[in-house]
Amino acid sequence: MLEKDELKKLLKEKKIKSLDDFNTFMRDISKEVLETFFDGEMSDFLGYDKYDHKAKETDNSRNGHSQKEVKSKFGAIGLEVLQDPR
């Protein structure tokens, strides 16, 4: 959890001055968190990390991204989701 001073600094750095600004910030953060989770799940499934072709011991591979949109309490979030491995 952030301390109050850290939170104030973050709000100032990100120029968050209104609830709309805050919602936009949270939507952006949510996008990054979800995409990171999805990338991690794919790495676990495939057995190797992105760009780590030396550790690749499967015929499955990352097969690009597709656009998805999810609804959140901060508004719609456009995601770059990995396609099913082949």
C-alpha positions, 0 to 999 in steps of 0.5 A: 500500500502506498503511504499518503506522501507517495500517493500525493507524489503519484497523483501529481506526477500523473497529473490526476486532478479529477475523478475523470483523470483518476478513472483514466489512470485506473483504466490504463493501470488495469490494462497493463496488469491484465496484459501482464497476467495474460502474458504470464499465463501463456508463459506458464502454459508454453513452458518458456518466457517471451523471447526465450527461444533457448528454453522452448521445448515445444512446438507450441508458440506465441501466435500474435495478438488480437484485440479484445475489450473488457468492461470494468468499473473504470470503463471499457478497456481495450486489451492486446490478448495473445492468440491461442498457441499453435 
